[in-house]
Amino acid sequence: MSLRNALIDPSELAVSEPLRLTPVSPAFARYRVLALALRWLVAGAVALATMPDLAEAEPGLVFWPLGLTTLALLHLACAWREARSRSWGIRHHDLLYASGLIQRRLTVLPCNRIQHVETASGPLERRFGLLRLTCFTAGGLSADLVVRGLMSHDAERVRQYLLGRIHELDADAAPPLEHDPDPAPS
């Protein structure tokens, strides 16, 4: 038996229409910046507490807090922009999630591969009305797709939709039950 696996000319592939994904909640950018700012404040406080007295230190060491502050502000600005660039979409057969600022990533997870869906949120996410939607596929110990930045009501609706699709797909894949028209008396 010979297996044929011929190359396909890319110019012959069908052209698809551009995806129109839905941006994540604007609250996600505020949440992301606040969460990172809290981490930077803790790191800065630890750094300052462990640093020798600036008055007695090397002259160049005085600029260290300024460099740390500049780095933190750049990180926060990039995080804001990246959070604002995230988007998601759901189609009949798959869930899509786009993220990244410099290196863009589009993840497409087919519904027929999803085994389990959950929503979660930390205290700060709840304060902003956000939920993370986590999708698991068969054979994996960790999440295959985490959609961050969804408003609570959107995440719950998507979760319910995906659970319904999982149920539909399971019912379609299950063999028909045999029915015994004349059961034996006990």
DOKEFI-416592 format. One record per residue (C-alpha): y, z, x; residue in one letter. Coordinates in Angstrom, 1 decimal. Layout:
N
y=Y	z=Z	x=X	vexlum=a
...
***
This chain:
186
y=0.0	z=0.0	x=0.0	vexlum=m
y=3.3	z=-1.0	x=1.5	vexlum=s
y=6.5	z=0.9	x=0.7	vexlum=l
y=9.6	z=-1.3	x=0.5	vexlum=r
y=12.9	z=0.4	x=1.1	vexlum=n
y=15.4	z=-2.4	x=1.7	vexlum=a
y=19.0	z=-1.9	x=2.7	vexlum=l
y=21.6	z=-2.3	x=0.0	vexlum=i
y=24.8	z=-4.2	x=0.8	vexlum=d
y=27.7	z=-1.7	x=0.1	vexlum=p
y=29.9	z=-4.5	x=-1.2	vexlum=s
y=27.3	z=-5.1	x=-4.0	vexlum=e
y=27.6	z=-1.5	x=-5.3	vexlum=l
y=29.3	z=-0.9	x=-8.6	vexlum=a
y=32.9	z=0.4	x=-8.5	vexlum=v
y=33.3	z=3.6	x=-10.5	vexlum=s
y=36.5	z=4.7	x=-12.1	vexlum=e
y=38.4	z=7.5	x=-10.3	vexlum=p
y=37.5	z=11.1	x=-11.3	vexlum=l
y=40.0	z=13.0	x=-13.3	vexlum=r
y=39.2	z=16.5	x=-12.4	vexlum=l
y=40.9	z=19.6	x=-13.9	vexlum=t
y=42.9	z=21.7	x=-11.5	vexlum=p
y=41.8	z=25.3	x=-11.3	vexlum=v
y=44.1	z=28.0	x=-12.8	vexlum=s
y=47.5	z=28.3	x=-11.1	vexlum=p
y=46.8	z=32.1	x=-11.0	vexlum=a
y=44.1	z=31.3	x=-8.4	vexlum=f
y=46.7	z=30.5	x=-5.8	vexlum=a
y=48.5	z=33.8	x=-6.4	vexlum=r
y=45.2	z=35.7	x=-6.3	vexlum=y
y=44.2	z=34.0	x=-3.1	vexlum=r
y=47.5	z=34.7	x=-1.3	vexlum=v
y=47.5	z=38.3	x=-2.5	vexlum=l
y=43.9	z=38.9	x=-1.4	vexlum=a
y=44.6	z=37.4	x=2.0	vexlum=l
y=47.9	z=39.2	x=2.4	vexlum=a
y=46.1	z=42.5	x=1.8	vexlum=l
y=43.6	z=41.6	x=4.5	vexlum=r
y=46.4	z=40.7	x=6.9	vexlum=w
y=48.2	z=44.0	x=6.1	vexlum=l
y=45.1	z=46.0	x=6.9	vexlum=v
y=44.5	z=44.0	x=10.1	vexlum=a
y=48.1	z=44.4	x=11.2	vexlum=g
y=48.1	z=48.1	x=10.5	vexlum=a
y=45.0	z=48.6	x=12.6	vexlum=v
y=46.4	z=46.4	x=15.4	vexlum=a
y=49.7	z=48.4	x=15.4	vexlum=l
y=47.9	z=51.7	x=15.3	vexlum=a
y=45.7	z=50.8	x=18.3	vexlum=t
y=48.4	z=49.2	x=20.3	vexlum=m
y=50.1	z=51.2	x=23.1	vexlum=p
y=53.7	z=52.3	x=22.6	vexlum=d
y=55.9	z=49.2	x=22.7	vexlum=l
y=58.7	z=50.9	x=24.5	vexlum=a
y=56.4	z=51.7	x=27.5	vexlum=e
y=54.4	z=48.5	x=27.3	vexlum=a
y=54.7	z=45.2	x=29.1	vexlum=e
y=57.8	z=43.3	x=28.1	vexlum=p
y=55.7	z=40.4	x=26.7	vexlum=g
y=53.7	z=42.7	x=24.4	vexlum=l
y=56.8	z=43.1	x=22.2	vexlum=v
y=56.3	z=39.6	x=20.9	vexlum=f
y=52.7	z=40.2	x=19.9	vexlum=w
y=53.6	z=41.5	x=16.4	vexlum=p
y=55.9	z=38.6	x=15.8	vexlum=l
y=53.1	z=36.2	x=16.7	vexlum=g
y=50.7	z=38.0	x=14.4	vexlum=l
y=53.2	z=37.8	x=11.6	vexlum=t
y=53.8	z=34.1	x=12.1	vexlum=t
y=50.1	z=33.4	x=12.1	vexlum=l
y=49.6	z=35.4	x=8.9	vexlum=a
y=52.4	z=33.6	x=7.2	vexlum=l
y=51.0	z=30.2	x=8.2	vexlum=l
y=47.6	z=31.3	x=7.0	vexlum=h
y=49.0	z=32.4	x=3.6	vexlum=l
y=50.9	z=29.1	x=3.2	vexlum=a
y=47.8	z=27.1	x=3.9	vexlum=c
y=45.7	z=29.2	x=1.6	vexlum=a
y=48.3	z=28.7	x=-1.2	vexlum=w
y=48.3	z=24.9	x=-0.7	vexlum=r
y=44.5	z=24.8	x=-0.5	vexlum=e
y=44.0	z=26.9	x=-3.7	vexlum=a
y=46.4	z=24.6	x=-5.5	vexlum=r
y=44.4	z=21.5	x=-4.5	vexlum=s
y=41.1	z=22.8	x=-6.0	vexlum=r
y=39.8	z=21.1	x=-9.1	vexlum=s
y=36.7	z=20.9	x=-11.2	vexlum=w
y=35.0	z=18.8	x=-13.9	vexlum=g
y=32.0	z=18.8	x=-16.1	vexlum=i
y=30.2	z=15.7	x=-17.3	vexlum=r
y=27.1	z=15.4	x=-19.4	vexlum=h
y=24.8	z=15.2	x=-16.4	vexlum=h
y=26.6	z=17.2	x=-13.7	vexlum=d
y=29.2	z=19.7	x=-12.6	vexlum=l
y=31.9	z=18.7	x=-10.0	vexlum=l
y=34.0	z=20.9	x=-7.8	vexlum=y
y=36.6	z=19.6	x=-5.3	vexlum=a
y=38.1	z=21.9	x=-2.6	vexlum=s
y=39.6	z=21.8	x=0.9	vexlum=g
y=43.0	z=21.0	x=2.3	vexlum=l
y=42.5	z=19.1	x=5.5	vexlum=i
y=38.8	z=18.3	x=5.0	vexlum=q
y=38.3	z=17.5	x=1.3	vexlum=r
y=34.9	z=18.3	x=-0.2	vexlum=r
y=33.5	z=17.1	x=-3.5	vexlum=l
y=30.3	z=18.8	x=-4.6	vexlum=t
y=28.4	z=17.3	x=-7.5	vexlum=v
y=25.6	z=19.4	x=-8.9	vexlum=l
y=23.3	z=17.7	x=-11.4	vexlum=p
y=22.6	z=19.8	x=-14.5	vexlum=c
y=18.8	z=19.1	x=-14.3	vexlum=n
y=18.7	z=21.0	x=-11.0	vexlum=r
y=20.5	z=24.1	x=-12.3	vexlum=i
y=18.1	z=27.0	x=-12.9	vexlum=q
y=20.5	z=29.9	x=-13.4	vexlum=h
y=24.2	z=30.3	x=-14.0	vexlum=v
y=26.3	z=33.5	x=-13.7	vexlum=e
y=29.9	z=34.5	x=-13.8	vexlum=t
y=31.4	z=37.3	x=-11.7	vexlum=a
y=34.8	z=38.7	x=-10.8	vexlum=s
y=36.2	z=41.4	x=-8.6	vexlum=g
y=39.0	z=43.8	x=-9.7	vexlum=p
y=41.7	z=41.6	x=-8.2	vexlum=l
y=40.3	z=38.5	x=-9.9	vexlum=e
y=40.1	z=40.3	x=-13.2	vexlum=r
y=43.8	z=41.3	x=-12.8	vexlum=r
y=44.6	z=37.5	x=-12.7	vexlum=f
y=42.2	z=36.6	x=-15.5	vexlum=g
y=39.8	z=34.7	x=-13.2	vexlum=l
y=36.1	z=34.3	x=-13.0	vexlum=l
y=33.8	z=32.7	x=-10.4	vexlum=r
y=31.0	z=30.5	x=-11.9	vexlum=l
y=27.9	z=30.5	x=-9.7	vexlum=t
y=25.1	z=28.0	x=-10.1	vexlum=c
y=21.7	z=28.4	x=-8.6	vexlum=f
y=19.0	z=25.7	x=-8.2	vexlum=t
y=15.2	z=26.1	x=-7.7	vexlum=a
y=14.0	z=27.2	x=-4.4	vexlum=g
y=17.3	z=28.6	x=-3.1	vexlum=g
y=18.0	z=32.3	x=-2.4	vexlum=l
y=21.7	z=31.8	x=-2.4	vexlum=s
y=24.2	z=30.0	x=-4.7	vexlum=a
y=24.3	z=26.2	x=-4.5	vexlum=d
y=27.7	z=25.9	x=-6.1	vexlum=l
y=30.4	z=28.5	x=-6.6	vexlum=v
y=33.4	z=27.3	x=-8.7	vexlum=v
y=36.3	z=29.6	x=-8.0	vexlum=r
y=39.6	z=29.8	x=-9.8	vexlum=g
y=38.5	z=29.3	x=-13.4	vexlum=l
y=40.2	z=31.2	x=-16.1	vexlum=m
y=37.8	z=33.6	x=-17.9	vexlum=s
y=37.6	z=31.6	x=-21.1	vexlum=h
y=37.0	z=28.3	x=-19.3	vexlum=d
y=34.3	z=29.9	x=-17.1	vexlum=a
y=32.5	z=31.4	x=-20.1	vexlum=e
y=32.6	z=28.1	x=-22.0	vexlum=r
y=31.3	z=26.1	x=-19.0	vexlum=v
y=28.6	z=28.8	x=-18.5	vexlum=r
y=27.5	z=28.5	x=-22.1	vexlum=q
y=27.5	z=24.7	x=-21.9	vexlum=y
y=25.4	z=24.7	x=-18.8	vexlum=l
y=22.9	z=27.2	x=-20.3	vexlum=l
y=22.6	z=24.9	x=-23.3	vexlum=g
y=22.0	z=21.9	x=-21.1	vexlum=r
y=19.4	z=23.8	x=-19.1	vexlum=i
y=17.6	z=24.7	x=-22.4	vexlum=h
y=17.9	z=21.0	x=-23.6	vexlum=e
y=16.5	z=19.7	x=-20.3	vexlum=l
y=13.7	z=22.2	x=-20.2	vexlum=d
y=12.7	z=21.3	x=-23.8	vexlum=a
y=12.7	z=17.6	x=-22.9	vexlum=d
y=10.6	z=18.2	x=-19.8	vexlum=a
y=8.0	z=20.5	x=-21.5	vexlum=a
y=4.8	z=18.9	x=-22.7	vexlum=p
y=4.4	z=18.9	x=-26.5	vexlum=p
y=2.5	z=21.9	x=-27.8	vexlum=l
y=-0.9	z=21.1	x=-29.2	vexlum=e
y=-1.2	z=22.0	x=-32.8	vexlum=h
y=-4.5	z=22.9	x=-34.3	vexlum=d
y=-4.3	z=21.9	x=-38.0	vexlum=p
y=-7.3	z=23.9	x=-39.0	vexlum=d
y=-7.4	z=27.3	x=-37.2	vexlum=p
y=-10.7	z=29.0	x=-37.1	vexlum=a
y=-10.9	z=32.1	x=-39.4	vexlum=p
y=-11.1	z=35.4	x=-37.7	vexlum=s
***
